[in-house]
């Protein structure tokens, strides 16, 4: 009986030491790199998984400024484990606004959903807000990387 309890405890301990299925990282505006970018490291090394990425942020903005706010440009630069670069511009829109209280407005935007990276390993992601006005109101930028079970029931 004691061996069975120890075996179950060891199994539960092994499961609790597994890697989390999602990782959120937030970089404050004061912690941007020398090029004015928000740097992130994305570990996508599981070839059996599909991944999703979303961006999130909080802005300090008055109701009048928020009502007049247009979509916010976000420049995305991804560097693969082998050093290849991929760049694009996406937009945080009013549809991505999720909540607000007083001057604080929260955004949450899906970036990519259910994809497999072209290379497995550690990717670097850099986000830049090229327009000064919204960039001054942003407290920082966040990235959530989620690892999911694919449609074939694999991990």
C-alpha positions, 0 to 999 in steps of 0.5 A: 500500500505504501509503495502505491501511495509513493508511486502516485505521489511521484507521478503527480510530482512529475506532472507538476514539473511540466512546462506551462501551456502558456507564457505571458510576458509584459515589457514596460515602456521604460524597459524598451531596448536601445532601438525603442523596441519591446523585446520578447523571447518565444520558445517554440521548440515542441514539434508536436504542438501548435502555437498561438500568440496574442498581444496585450497592452494598457493605455492611459488615455482620457475618454475624449482621446479614446473616442478619437483614437484610430487603430494603433500600428504595431510593427512586428519583427520576428527572428528565427532560431537561424537568424532569418527575419520576418517583419510586418505591420499589424493594428490594434483596433477598437475591436481589440479593446476589452475593458477600461476604468477611468483613464486605463484602457486594456487591449487584447489582440490575437496575432496568430492562432494554431500555427506551427513555426517554420523552425523550432527553437527560440525565436526573438520578437520585437514590437514597435509602436511607430506613431508617437501619440499612442506610443506615449500613452501605452504603459508597455506591451505584452505577448502571450504564447500558448502551446496547444494540442493539435487536431490529431490529438497530439500534444 
